């Protein structure tokens, strides 16, 4: 026979379970994302707030499915004379010098090993910490790096992506740019989520000035 204390405890436990089910907000969702249109879902036909230079196109690939937003495809048909030609830029945002920022994104390529570089690029000076990644064509994988800023705003910075003089296609989804260490993403593609990061190593800085 249940005691009054047991009944009260049971009711409290039920309330806690209900609140847990009806409050699905996660740590990842609470992060303040600094990049605009991170899921390419503001327009289902064109990519908003992201640009690509000459020699490439950036479009929404409606054949590709992802749990969040849309998938953007960068098609590089005419690489330039430099590694950064063509290049993708996000919309600009502010950063603080000496502060750690994480950039994470999901991507795959049309080749088994496809090198790209991702950089926090300060406008006007073109400097900032960057990281090389080797994409694969197997499936969408989350890539991330968390450097400490070597510069601050103003001027603002963009997420810069370059393709290292290689033709072909690369697919991107669900960018996150936020202050602090990497926080695990909740996205699950039906199996065990896969994440690739530089292993905690500080990303190197590009000190050279690009001539355009």
C-alpha positions in Angstrom: 0.0 0.0 0.0 1.4 3.4 -1.0 2.2 5.9 1.7 1.5 9.6 1.3 5.3 10.3 0.9 5.5 7.7 -1.8 2.6 9.2 -3.7 4.1 12.7 -3.5 7.5 11.4 -4.7 5.8 9.6 -7.6 3.9 12.8 -8.6 7.1 14.9 -8.5 8.9 12.3 -10.6 6.2 12.4 -13.2 6.2 16.2 -13.3 10.0 16.2 -13.8 9.7 13.6 -16.7 7.0 15.7 -18.4 9.0 18.9 -18.1 12.0 17.1 -19.6 10.0 15.8 -22.6 8.4 19.2 -23.2 11.6 21.2 -22.8 13.8 20.0 -25.6 16.2 23.0 -25.5 19.7 21.7 -25.6 23.1 23.3 -24.9 23.8 23.3 -28.6 20.6 25.2 -29.4 21.4 27.8 -26.7 24.7 28.8 -28.4 24.7 32.3 -29.9 25.5 31.6 -33.5 27.4 34.6 -35.0 27.1 33.6 -38.7 24.0 34.6 -40.7 21.9 32.0 -42.5 23.9 29.1 -41.1 21.5 26.5 -42.5 21.0 28.0 -46.0 17.2 28.0 -45.4 16.3 31.7 -45.9 15.6 31.0 -49.6 15.1 27.6 -51.1 16.4 28.6 -54.5 19.4 30.8 -53.9 22.0 31.1 -51.1 21.5 34.2 -49.0 24.3 35.9 -47.0 27.0 33.7 -48.5 29.0 34.6 -51.6 31.5 32.9 -53.9 34.1 34.5 -56.1 34.7 33.9 -59.8 35.3 30.4 -61.1 32.6 28.8 -58.9 28.9 28.6 -58.1 27.1 28.3 -54.8 23.5 26.9 -55.0 21.0 25.0 -53.0 21.1 21.3 -53.8 17.5 20.1 -53.4 18.5 16.5 -53.9 20.6 16.5 -50.8 18.7 16.1 -47.5 19.8 17.2 -44.1 18.0 17.2 -40.7 18.4 21.0 -40.4 17.8 23.5 -43.2 19.2 23.0 -46.7 22.4 21.8 -48.2 24.5 24.2 -50.3 26.7 22.9 -53.1 29.9 24.7 -54.2 30.9 23.8 -57.7 34.4 24.8 -58.7 34.9 24.7 -62.4 37.8 27.2 -63.0 40.3 27.4 -60.2 42.4 30.6 -60.1 46.1 31.2 -59.9 46.0 31.2 -56.1 44.7 28.7 -53.5 41.9 31.1 -52.4 40.5 31.6 -55.9 37.5 31.1 -55.9 36.5 31.6 -52.3 33.4 31.5 -50.2 32.6 34.2 -47.7 30.0 34.4 -45.0 28.4 37.6 -43.9 30.7 39.5 -41.6 30.6 39.5 -37.8 32.6 40.8 -34.8 35.2 39.0 -32.9 37.4 39.9 -29.8 41.1 39.6 -29.9 42.5 36.9 -27.6 39.2 35.1 -27.4 38.5 31.5 -28.5 35.9 31.0 -31.2 34.6 27.7 -32.6 33.6 27.2 -36.2 31.8 23.9 -37.0 30.1 22.8 -40.2 28.9 19.6 -42.0 30.4 18.8 -45.3 31.3 16.2 -47.9 32.9 16.2 -51.4 32.8 14.4 -54.7 36.3 12.9 -54.1 37.6 10.5 -51.4 40.1 13.1 -50.2 39.3 16.7 -50.9 41.4 19.4 -49.2 39.9 22.7 -48.3 40.9 25.5 -45.9 38.6 27.4 -43.5 39.6 30.7 -42.0 38.4 33.5 -39.8 39.4 36.3 -42.2 39.5 39.9 -41.1 38.2 42.2 -43.8 40.8 44.7 -45.2 43.8 42.9 -43.7 42.9 39.4 -44.8 44.7 37.9 -41.7 43.3 35.4 -39.2 43.5 31.8 -37.9 42.7 29.0 -40.3 42.6 25.3 -40.5 43.0 22.7 -43.3 40.5 19.9 -43.6 40.4 16.8 -45.8 36.8 16.1 -46.8 35.5 12.7 -48.0 32.7 11.6 -50.3 31.3 9.0 -47.9 28.8 11.0 -46.0 28.2 14.4 -44.3 30.6 14.7 -41.4 30.9 17.5 -38.9 34.2 19.4 -39.0 35.3 22.0 -36.4 38.2 24.1 -35.1 38.5 26.4 -32.1 41.4 28.9 -32.5 42.1 31.9 -30.3 41.7 35.1 -32.3 44.9 36.9 -33.2 43.0 40.0 -34.2 39.8 41.8 -33.2 37.0 43.9 -34.7 36.8 46.4 -36.2 37.2 45.5 -38.9 34.8 42.5 -38.9 35.7 39.0 -40.0 34.1 36.5 -42.4 34.2 32.7 -42.6 36.5 32.2 -45.6 36.5 28.9 -47.5 39.0 28.1 -50.2 39.5 25.1 -52.5 43.2 25.0 -53.1 43.1 25.0 -57.0 41.1 21.8 -57.2 38.0 21.5 -59.4 34.9 19.6 -58.3 31.9 19.8 -55.9 31.7 20.3 -52.1 28.5 20.2 -50.1 28.0 22.3 -46.9 25.3 22.3 -44.2 24.6 23.7 -40.7 27.4 26.2 -39.9 27.9 27.2 -36.2 30.2 30.0 -35.2 30.3 30.9 -31.5 32.5 32.1 -28.7 34.2 29.4 -26.7 35.2 25.7 -26.9 33.5 23.2 -29.2 30.1 22.0 -28.0 28.8 18.7 -29.4 26.2 19.1 -32.1 22.9 17.2 -31.5 22.3 16.4 -35.2 22.2 12.7 -35.9 22.2 11.3 -39.5 20.7 8.0 -38.5 23.9 6.5 -37.1 26.6 7.5 -34.7 27.5 11.2 -35.3 30.9 11.7 -36.7 33.1 14.7 -35.9 36.5 15.7 -37.2 38.5 18.4 -35.4 42.2 19.4 -35.4 42.6 17.5 -32.1 42.8 20.5 -29.9 45.8 22.0 -31.8 45.8 25.7 -32.3 45.1 26.6 -35.9 47.8 28.4 -37.7 47.5 32.0 -38.8 47.9 33.4 -42.3 50.1 36.4 -42.0 50.5 37.1 -45.7 48.6 39.8 -47.5 46.7 38.5 -50.5 47.1 40.4 -53.7 43.9 40.8 -55.7 
